């Protein structure tokens, strides 16, 4: 998706205009999440910003810019939130498996 056509001095609902770099970041983050389906945490790491910034960009700023894209992003975020417990459980399983392997007496005696 290409956002080059967006006027970076775009007025937003409620008056005023969003600063260029913020608008650009919002659109880049939106594009990235739509292409990858990544979580807020993963996206924040890639863009070098906080989770709070990503969340605010896509839940507060994006609806002011493009309501349709906002609905699409919201669906992705809801899907990620619904799957969160699965990712957490998998991470815990991997952690305990690696701890077990490092303390396995059979491996240590070899």
For each residue, the residues with C-beta under 8 A, 3 or more apart:
1: 31 34 35
2: 5
3: 6 27 28 31
4:
5: 2
6: 3 10 23 27 65
7: 10
8: 20 23 24
9: 17 20
10: 6 7 17 18 23 65
11: 15 16 17
12: 15 16 17 18 61 64 65
13: 64
14: 64
15: 11 12
16: 11 12
17: 9 10 11 12
18: 10 12 22 23 26 61 64 65
19: 22 23
20: 8 9 23 24
21: 24 25
22: 18 19 25 26 57 61
23: 6 8 10 18 19 20 26 27 61 65
24: 8 20 21 27 28
25: 21 22 28 29 47 49 57
26: 18 22 23 29 30 57 58 61 62 65
27: 3 6 23 24 30 31 65
28: 3 24 25 31 32 47
29: 25 26 32 33 43 47 54 57 58
30: 26 27 33 34 57 58 62 69 73
31: 1 3 27 28 34 35
32: 28 29 35 36 38 43 46 47
33: 29 30 36 37 38 43 58 73 76 77
34: 1 30 31 37 69 72 73 76
35: 1 31 32
36: 32 33 42 43
37: 33 34 76 79 80
38: 32 33 42 43 46
39: 42 43 80 84
40: 43 44 51 54 55 58 77 80
41: 44 45 51
42: 36 38 39 45 46
43: 29 32 33 36 38 39 40 46 47 54
44: 40 41 47 48 49 50 51 53 54
45: 41 42 48
46: 32 38 42 43
47: 25 28 29 32 43 44 54
48: 44 45
49: 25 44 53 54
50: 44 53 54
51: 40 41 44 54 55
52: 55 56
53: 44 49 50 56 57
54: 29 40 43 44 47 49 50 51 57 58
55: 40 51 52 58 59
56: 52 53 59 60 61
57: 22 25 26 29 30 53 54 60 61 62
58: 26 29 30 33 40 54 55 61 62 70 73 74 77
59: 55 56 62 63 70 74 77
60: 56 57 63 64
61: 12 18 22 23 26 56 57 58 64 65
62: 26 30 57 58 59 65 66 69 70 73
63: 59 60 66 67 70
64: 12 13 14 18 60 61
65: 6 10 12 18 23 26 27 61 62 69 70
66: 62 63 69 70
67: 63 70 71
68: 71 72
69: 30 34 62 65 66 72 73
70: 58 59 62 63 65 66 67 73 74
71: 67 68 74 75
72: 34 68 69 75 76
73: 30 33 34 58 62 69 70 76 77
74: 58 59 70 71 77 78
75: 71 72 78 79
76: 33 34 37 72 73 79 80
77: 33 40 58 59 73 74 80 81
78: 74 75 81 82
79: 37 75 76 82 83
80: 37 39 40 76 77 83 84
81: 77 78 84
82: 78 79
83: 79 80 86 87
84: 39 80 81 87 88
85: 88 89
86: 83 89 90
87: 83 84 90 91
88: 84 85 91 92
89: 85 86 92 93
90: 86 87 93 94
91: 87 88 94 95
92: 88 89 95 96
93: 89 90 96 97
94: 90 91 97 98
95: 91 92 98 99
96: 92 93 99 100
97: 93 94 100 101
98: 94 95 101 102
99: 95 96 102 103
100: 96 97 103 104
101: 97 98 104 107
102: 98 99
103: 99 100 108
104: 100 101 107 108
105: 108 109
106: 109 110
107: 101 104 110
108: 103 104 105
109: 105 106
110: 106 107
